[in-house]
């Protein structure tokens, strides 16, 4: 040892400081020699647990290695052989852990592993550079690498076996702290991310959120895995969108929002993915328009296609909107054209739910990007249809716009259909004009709808429609008169673009009565719309018939005068999606 000390003083100092056994460890070694035999492992007793706990409290790396080895033996005993698992060591288990000791070992691993590893490696303190530091930057990494690698695989195996949501949440909290260590092993990181994406797309809500936090953290630490993660997450999103019900809508909404957050990490990578998948949507739409066959149309009018279209509309609106970079802005036009093409594919009243989902996406893009998209005509076409020029034949429960894509023929002849369609159209039309409520050209935008609504009121036989449209026109005309009065005082001309934009910016800071009316109406009807969907689809219909649900009257919405209202703001790993394929080919045979 003296020769080693002379040749490598640093290594000897490392062994002196960090690997020097204390009294408890010496006692532990003696017990192991007495207990172990040549053919069987060491039995973990409560006494040994107490000895290990004392060593862990003293930040002993040697004790941690023993605890992690015992944890590995326990996981190996409880888990079936896995072909995907990385075989770090093929030795026979060193420890024998019974079920009564397993929880104690797991608790020690969760409480002490990361603090001891962080102190031993001491890589976090080295923050001179702006680069993200990983444990591999530590000089002591080689002394602990094999143990850490085996432990990470064991945690991954535990995630595969767990079914209890509470225990799973605790393990996922621990995984967030282990993300820097997972990033040191690319192969294990991919296995870890595959498991996390499955958990993100299914299971209990809290577990999905924790899984997403782990995905995001490990992707930030390993940017080279971002495209792999985006592809896996998107394919899981498509699979989960195959069938959507009111109960699964919050899950789809969460997945969509978290996907947008992941796409925001690297807009160049996002553009590459978005271009491929948006192009695939366009191919499906082109085939449906040209072939006019049932299968080709069904490849567009389904939950997967509509969900993907809503996702990309949200991506281009939030990442390509005003004030953002120009990377994703070229994708706005094709997304808008695809949405309009979906609306015009079959302009039947049975597909009004799809129409209004598309209109909602168009309004979102228009609001975020400050681009003018004329959606008012698509809404008025609904109100001008023959369903509103006839008296309803029955007063059955109102259909649920959120939970379906297509109405039955009998639903089109009900009073509930007229009422809920009127409400959805009223909200969409009001939202459309609220988006441009600060535009200097607002009076000119209102003029066409005023003329069409007057003709509509003469033909319609739906009392609620007539009443609501009169209120809408009154509110729009009132705001148009106000804009006309204010712009009459300006001294610049329409060609002075900078002055026009400054005027509109100043106008947006003022009290907007039309926007406040929209917020009040939306808030008042929010709970009612949820109740309609619940009683139209849920088991509680026996307790309370949907016909007893009364929508709020628009006339009851009080126009604010002084007070301001604040705005509230388990799958396989194959990259094949059933019933909705993705490819780069333009060949019609590749599409459904």
C-alpha positions in Angstrom: 0.0 0.0 0.0 2.9 2.3 0.6 4.0 1.9 -3.0 0.5 2.8 -4.2 0.5 5.8 -1.9 3.7 7.1 -3.4 2.6 6.5 -7.0 -0.9 7.9 -6.6 -1.3 10.1 -3.6 -4.8 11.3 -4.7 -6.2 7.7 -5.0 -4.8 6.8 -1.6 -6.4 9.9 -0.1 -9.7 9.0 -1.6 -9.5 5.5 -0.1 -8.4 7.0 3.2 -11.3 9.4 3.4 -14.3 7.7 1.8 -13.7 4.0 2.1 -12.5 3.8 5.7 -14.8 1.4 7.6 -16.3 2.5 10.9 -17.1 0.4 13.9 -20.5 -0.6 12.7 -19.2 -1.7 9.3 -16.5 -3.8 10.9 -19.2 -5.4 13.0 -21.4 -5.9 9.9 -18.5 -7.6 8.1 -18.0 -10.0 11.0 -21.7 -10.9 11.0 -21.6 -11.5 7.3 -18.6 -13.9 7.6 -20.5 -15.8 10.3 -23.8 -16.0 8.4 -22.8 -16.5 4.8 -21.9 -19.8 3.3 -20.5 -20.8 0.0 -23.9 -21.7 -1.4 -26.4 -19.3 0.1 -26.7 -15.5 0.5 -26.7 -13.4 3.6 -30.0 -13.1 5.4 -31.0 -9.5 6.1 -32.2 -9.2 9.7 -33.6 -6.3 11.6 -30.3 -6.0 13.4 -28.5 -5.6 10.1 -31.0 -3.0 9.1 -30.2 -0.9 12.2 -26.5 -1.2 11.5 -27.0 -0.1 7.9 -29.2 2.8 9.0 -26.4 4.1 11.3 -23.9 3.9 8.5 -26.2 5.7 6.1 -26.7 8.5 8.6 -23.0 9.0 8.5 -23.1 9.2 4.7 -21.1 6.0 4.3 -20.7 5.0 0.6 -19.7 1.5 1.5 -22.9 1.0 3.6 -25.0 2.5 0.7 -23.5 -0.1 -1.7 -24.5 -2.9 0.7 -28.1 -1.5 1.0 -28.4 -1.1 -2.8 -27.1 -4.6 -3.2 -29.8 -5.9 -0.8 -32.4 -3.9 -2.7 -31.2 -5.5 -6.0 -31.5 -8.9 -4.5 -35.0 -8.2 -3.3 -36.1 -6.8 -6.7 -34.5 -9.7 -8.5 -36.4 -12.1 -6.3 -39.8 -10.4 -6.8 -39.5 -9.8 -10.5 -39.7 -12.2 -13.4 -36.8 -12.3 -15.9 -37.0 -9.4 -18.3 -35.3 -9.6 -21.8 -35.2 -5.8 -22.0 -33.5 -5.3 -18.7 -29.8 -4.4 -18.8 -27.9 -7.2 -17.2 -25.4 -5.2 -15.1 -24.2 -8.2 -13.0 -25.0 -11.9 -13.5 -23.8 -13.0 -10.1 -26.0 -14.9 -7.7 -27.8 -12.7 -5.2 -25.6 -11.8 -2.3 -28.5 -11.1 0.2 -31.7 -12.9 1.1 -34.4 -10.4 1.8 -37.8 -11.5 3.2 -41.0 -9.5 2.8 -40.8 -8.0 6.3 -37.4 -6.4 5.6 -38.2 -5.2 2.1 -40.1 -2.1 3.1 -37.2 -1.0 5.4 -34.7 -1.4 2.6 -36.9 0.5 0.1 -37.3 3.3 2.7 -33.5 3.6 3.2 -32.9 3.7 -0.6 -35.5 6.4 -1.1 -34.2 8.5 1.8 -30.4 8.2 1.6 -29.4 7.2 -1.9 -29.4 10.6 -3.7 -28.0 12.7 -0.7 -25.1 10.3 -0.3 -24.4 10.0 -4.0 -24.5 13.8 -4.4 -22.1 14.3 -1.4 -19.8 11.6 -2.6 -19.6 12.7 -6.2 -19.7 16.5 -5.4 -20.6 17.4 -9.0 -23.4 19.8 -8.2 -21.1 22.5 -6.6 -19.1 22.8 -9.8 -21.2 25.5 -11.4 -18.6 27.7 -13.1 -19.9 26.9 -16.6 -23.5 27.3 -17.8 -23.6 23.8 -19.1 -25.7 21.2 -17.3 -23.4 19.1 -15.2 -23.9 15.3 -14.9 -22.5 12.9 -12.3 -20.1 11.7 -15.0 -18.1 14.9 -14.6 -17.0 13.9 -11.1 -13.6 12.3 -10.6 -15.2 9.7 -8.3 -17.8 8.6 -10.8 -15.9 5.4 -11.7 -16.0 4.2 -8.0 -19.8 4.2 -7.9 -20.8 3.8 -11.6 -21.6 0.1 -11.5 -23.6 0.3 -8.3 -25.6 3.3 -9.6 -26.3 1.6 -13.0 -27.6 -1.5 -11.2 -29.8 0.6 -8.9 -31.3 2.5 -11.9 -32.3 -0.7 -13.6 -33.8 -2.0 -10.3 -35.9 1.1 -10.0 -37.1 0.7 -13.6 -38.0 -2.9 -12.8 -40.0 -1.7 -9.7 -41.9 0.7 -11.9 -42.9 -2.2 -14.2 -44.2 -4.2 -11.3 -46.0 -1.5 -9.2 -49.8 -1.2 -9.3 -50.6 0.8 -6.2 -50.9 4.5 -7.2 -49.7 5.9 -3.8 -46.5 3.8 -3.8 -46.0 4.7 -7.5 -46.2 8.4 -6.7 -43.5 8.0 -4.0 -41.2 6.2 -6.5 -41.8 8.8 -9.2 -40.8 11.6 -6.7 -37.6 9.7 -6.2 -37.1 9.2 -9.9 -37.1 13.0 -10.4 -34.0 13.1 -8.2 -32.5 10.3 -10.1 -32.9 11.9 -13.5 -29.3 13.2 -13.6 -28.0 9.7 -13.0 -30.3 8.2 -15.7 -28.9 10.7 -18.1 -25.5 9.1 -17.7 -26.7 5.9 -19.3 -28.3 6.5 -22.7 -29.7 3.0 -23.2 -31.2 2.9 -19.7 -32.6 6.4 -20.3 -34.5 5.3 -23.3 -36.0 2.3 -21.4 -36.9 4.7 -18.6 -38.5 7.2 -21.0 -40.6 4.4 -22.6 -41.9 3.4 -19.2 -42.6 7.1 -18.3 -44.5 7.8 -21.5 -46.8 4.8 -20.8 -47.4 6.1 -17.3 -48.0 9.6 -18.7 -50.6 8.4 -21.1 -52.5 6.2 -18.6 -53.1 5.6 -14.9 -54.0 7.9 -12.0 -53.9 11.6 -12.6 -51.2 12.4 -10.0 -49.0 9.7 -11.4 -49.3 11.1 -14.9 -48.2 14.5 -13.8 -45.2 13.1 -12.0 -44.3 11.0 -15.0 -44.4 14.1 -17.2 -42.2 16.0 -14.8 -39.6 13.2 -15.0 -39.8 13.1 -18.8 -39.3 16.9 -19.0 -36.4 16.9 -16.6 -34.5 14.0 -18.2 -35.1 15.6 -21.6 -33.6 18.9 -20.5 -30.6 17.0 -19.1 -30.2 14.9 -22.3 -31.3 17.1 -25.3 -30.3 14.4 -27.8 -33.3 12.3 -26.5 -35.8 15.0 -27.2 -36.9 13.8 -30.7 -37.2 10.2 -29.4 -39.4 11.5 -26.5 -41.6 13.7 -28.8 -42.2 10.7 -31.1 -43.1 8.4 -28.3 -45.4 10.9 -26.6 -47.2 11.8 -29.8 -47.9 8.2 -30.7 -49.2 7.5 -27.2 -51.4 10.6 -27.6 -52.8 9.3 -30.9 -53.5 5.9 -29.4 -55.3 7.4 -26.4 -57.4 9.6 -28.8 -59.0 6.6 -30.6 -62.1 6.8 -28.4 -62.9 9.9 -26.3 -65.7 10.1 -23.7 -66.5 12.9 -21.3 -64.5 10.9 -18.7 -61.4 10.7 -20.8 -61.4 14.3 -22.0 -59.4 15.6 -19.1 -56.7 13.1 -19.8 -56.6 14.1 -23.5 -56.5 17.7 -22.6 -53.6 17.1 -20.1 -51.7 15.1 -22.7 -52.2 17.9 -25.3 -51.0 20.6 -23.0 -48.0 18.7 -21.9 -47.1 17.8 -25.5 -47.2 21.5 -26.4 -44.9 22.2 -23.5 -42.4 19.6 -24.7 -42.6 20.9 -28.3 -41.7 24.3 -26.9 -38.3 23.0 -25.7 -36.8 23.0 -29.3 -38.7 24.6 -32.1 -36.4 23.3 -34.8 -37.1 19.7 -33.7 -40.8 20.6 -33.4 -40.9 21.9 -37.0 -39.5 18.6 -38.3 -42.1 16.5 -36.4 -44.9 18.9 -37.1 -44.2 19.1 -40.8 -44.3 15.3 -41.2 -47.5 14.8 -39.2 -49.4 17.8 -40.5 -48.5 16.6 -44.0 -50.0 13.2 -43.1 -53.2 14.9 -42.0 -53.3 16.7 -45.3 -52.9 13.4 -47.2 -55.8 11.9 -45.4 -58.0 14.9 -46.2 -56.9 15.0 -49.8 -57.9 11.3 -50.2 -61.2 11.9 -48.6 -62.0 14.9 -50.9 -60.9 13.1 -54.1 -62.3 9.6 -53.5 -65.5 10.5 -51.6 -65.6 7.0 -50.2 -66.9 6.0 -46.8 -63.5 4.7 -45.6 -61.6 7.7 -46.8 -64.1 10.1 -45.2 -64.0 8.0 -42.0 -60.2 8.4 -41.9 -60.8 12.1 -41.4 -64.0 12.2 -39.4 -62.7 10.3 -36.3 -61.5 11.2 -32.9 -57.8 10.6 -33.7 -57.7 12.9 -36.7 -59.7 15.7 -34.9 -57.5 15.4 -31.7 -54.3 15.6 -33.8 -55.7 18.6 -35.6 -56.5 20.3 -32.3 -53.1 19.5 -31.0 -51.3 21.1 -34.0 -53.6 24.1 -34.0 -52.6 24.7 -30.4 -48.9 24.1 -31.2 -48.8 26.7 -34.1 -50.9 29.2 -32.2 -48.8 29.1 -29.0 -45.4 28.6 -30.5 -45.9 30.6 -33.7 -48.0 33.4 -32.3 -47.3 37.1 -31.9 -43.9 37.8 -30.2 -42.5 34.3 -30.8 -39.8 33.2 -33.3 -40.5 32.6 -37.0 -39.7 28.9 -36.9 -43.2 27.6 -36.8 -45.1 30.4 -38.5 -44.9 28.7 -42.0 -47.0 25.9 -40.6 -49.9 28.2 -39.6 -51.3 28.4 -43.1 -51.4 24.6 -43.9 -53.0 23.9 -40.5 -55.7 26.5 -41.2 -56.4 25.2 -44.7 -56.7 21.6 -43.3 -59.2 22.8 -40.7 -61.3 24.6 -43.3 -61.1 21.6 -45.5 -62.4 19.4 -42.7 -65.3 21.8 -42.2 -66.2 21.7 -45.9 -65.7 18.0 -46.4 -69.3 17.1 -45.4 -71.4 20.2 -44.6 -74.1 18.1 -43.0 -75.9 19.1 -39.8 -75.1 15.6 -38.4 -71.4 16.7 -38.2 -71.9 20.0 -36.4 -69.8 18.8 -33.4 -66.8 18.4 -35.7 -67.5 21.8 -37.3 -67.6 23.6 -34.0 -64.4 21.9 -32.8 -62.7 23.1 -36.0 -64.1 26.6 -35.4 -62.8 26.6 -31.9 -59.3 25.8 -33.2 -59.5 28.6 -35.9 -60.5 31.1 -33.2 -57.6 30.0 -31.1 -55.1 30.4 -33.9 -56.6 33.8 -34.8 -56.5 35.0 -31.2 -52.9 33.9 -30.5 -51.3 34.9 -33.8 -53.3 38.2 -34.6 -54.2 36.8 -38.0 -57.6 37.4 -39.5 -59.5 34.1 -40.1 -63.1 34.6 -41.2 -65.0 31.9 -39.2 -68.3 33.9 -38.8 -69.7 32.5 -42.1 -69.1 28.9 -41.0 -71.1 29.6 -37.8 -74.0 31.4 -39.6 -74.3 28.5 -42.0 -75.3 26.3 -39.0 -78.0 28.8 -37.9 -79.3 29.1 -41.5 -79.8 25.4 -41.9 -83.2 23.9 -42.4 -83.2 22.4 -38.9 -83.8 25.9 -37.5 -86.6 26.6 -40.0 -88.8 23.8 -38.7 -90.5 23.3 -35.4 -89.0 20.5 -33.4 -90.8 17.2 -33.3 -89.8 16.2 -29.7 -88.2 17.6 -26.6 -85.7 14.9 -25.8 -82.5 15.4 -23.9 -80.0 17.7 -25.5 -77.0 16.0 -27.3 -73.5 16.5 -25.9 -71.3 18.5 -28.2 -68.2 17.6 -26.3 -68.6 13.8 -26.2 -69.7 13.1 -29.8 -68.6 13.8 -33.4 -71.9 12.9 -35.1 -75.6 13.3 -34.3 -78.3 10.9 -35.1 -81.2 11.9 -37.4 -83.7 11.8 -34.6 -81.5 14.2 -32.5 -81.6 16.8 -35.2 -85.4 17.0 -34.8 -85.4 17.8 -31.1 -85.8 21.0 -29.2 -82.7 20.1 -27.2 -80.6 20.1 -30.4 -81.8 23.6 -31.4 -81.2 25.0 -28.0 -77.7 23.6 -27.4 -76.6 24.3 -31.0 -77.8 27.9 -30.5 -75.7 28.3 -27.4 -72.6 26.8 -29.0 -73.0 29.0 -32.1 -73.7 32.1 -29.9 -70.5 31.4 -27.9 -68.4 30.8 -31.0 -69.7 33.9 -32.8 -69.3 36.1 -29.8 -65.7 34.8 -29.2 -64.9 35.5 -32.9 -65.9 39.2 -32.6 -64.3 39.5 -29.1 -61.0 38.6 -30.8 -61.3 41.6 -33.1 -63.1 43.9 -30.6 -60.1 46.2 -30.5 -59.7 46.4 -34.2 -60.1 49.8 -35.8 -62.1 48.0 -38.6 -64.6 46.4 -36.1 -67.7 48.3 -37.5 -67.0 47.0 -40.9 -66.7 43.4 -39.5 -70.1 43.7 -37.9 -72.0 44.9 -40.9 -72.2 41.6 -42.9 -73.4 39.6 -40.0 -76.1 42.2 -39.1 -77.6 41.8 -42.6 -77.5 38.0 -42.5 -79.0 37.8 -39.1 -81.9 40.0 -40.1 -82.7 37.6 -42.9 -82.3 34.7 -40.6 -84.7 36.0 -38.0 -87.4 36.2 -40.7 -87.2 32.5 -41.6 -86.3 30.8 -38.3 -88.9 29.2 -36.2 -86.7 28.6 -33.2 -87.6 31.1 -30.4 -84.4 30.8 -28.5 -82.3 31.4 -31.6 -84.3 34.5 -32.5 -84.0 35.9 -28.9 -80.3 35.2 -28.6 -79.4 36.6 -32.0 -81.2 39.8 -31.2 -79.1 40.2 -28.0 -75.9 39.4 -29.9 -76.6 42.0 -32.6 -77.4 44.6 -30.0 -74.1 44.0 -28.2 -72.1 44.0 -31.4 -73.7 47.1 -32.7 -73.3 49.0 -29.4 -69.5 48.2 -29.4 -69.2 49.1 -33.1 -70.8 52.5 -32.5 -68.3 53.0 -29.7 -65.3 52.2 -31.9 -66.7 54.4 -34.6 -67.0 57.3 -32.2 -63.4 56.9 -30.9 -61.8 56.4 -34.3 -63.6 59.5 -35.6 -61.2 61.6 -33.6 -58.0 60.2 -35.1 -55.8 62.2 -37.5 -54.0 59.4 -39.3 -55.1 57.5 -42.4 -55.6 53.7 -42.9 -52.3 53.5 -44.8 -50.4 54.5 -41.6 -49.9 51.0 -40.4 -47.8 51.9 -37.4 -50.3 54.4 -36.1 -53.1 51.9 -36.6 -51.3 49.3 -34.6 -50.5 51.8 -31.8 -54.2 52.8 -31.7 -55.3 49.2 -31.4 -52.7 48.5 -28.7 -54.0 51.5 -26.7 -57.5 50.4 -27.2 -56.8 46.9 -25.8 -55.7 48.4 -22.5 -59.0 50.1 -22.0 -62.2 48.6 -20.6 -63.8 46.4 -23.2 -67.5 45.9 -22.5 -67.9 43.2 -25.2 -65.1 41.1 -23.8 -66.5 41.4 -20.2 -69.9 40.3 -21.5 -68.4 37.3 -23.2 -66.5 36.3 -20.0 -69.7 36.6 -17.9 -71.8 34.6 -20.3 -69.1 31.9 -20.6 -68.7 31.6 -16.8 -72.5 31.5 -16.3 -73.0 28.7 -18.8 -69.9 26.7 -18.0 -71.5 24.5 -15.3 -74.7 24.0 -17.3 -72.8 22.6 -20.3 -71.0 20.1 -18.1 -74.3 19.1 -16.6 -75.8 18.5 -20.1 -72.9 16.2 -21.0 -73.2 14.4 -17.7 -76.9 13.6 -17.9 -76.7 12.9 -21.6 -74.0 10.3 -21.2 -73.7 9.3 -17.6 -75.6 6.9 -15.3 -77.2 9.7 -13.3 -79.9 10.2 -16.0 -82.3 8.1 -13.9 -81.9 10.5 -11.0 -82.5 13.6 -12.9 -83.8 13.8 -16.5 -81.8 15.9 -18.9 -85.0 17.7 -19.9 -85.2 19.2 -16.5 -81.9 21.1 -17.1 -82.5 24.7 -18.0 -79.9 26.7 -19.8 -79.1 30.2 -18.6 -80.9 32.9 -20.5 -78.6 35.3 -22.3 -80.9 38.2 -21.2 -79.9 37.4 -17.6 -76.3 38.2 -18.3 -75.7 41.6 -16.7 -73.5 44.0 -18.6 -70.7 45.2 -16.3 -70.5 48.9 -15.7 -67.8 49.6 -13.2 -66.3 46.4 -11.9 -63.8 44.6 -14.0 -64.1 40.8 -14.3 -60.8 39.0 -14.3 -60.3 36.3 -16.8 -59.8 32.7 -15.5 -57.4 32.0 -16.9 -50.7 0.7 -21.0 -49.5 0.4 -24.6 -46.9 -1.3 -26.7 -43.7 0.4 -27.9 -44.3 -0.2 -31.6 -44.6 3.0 -33.7 -47.7 1.8 -35.4 -51.1 3.4 -34.7 -54.1 1.3 -35.5 -56.8 2.9 -37.8 -54.7 6.0 -38.2 -51.4 5.4 -39.8 -48.5 7.9 -40.3 -46.1 7.8 -43.2 -44.1 10.1 -45.3 -45.5 8.6 -48.6 -47.8 10.5 -50.9 -49.1 7.2 -52.2 -52.8 6.8 -51.6 -52.3 3.1 -50.7 -50.5 4.2 -47.5 -53.5 6.0 -46.2 -56.8 4.9 -44.9 
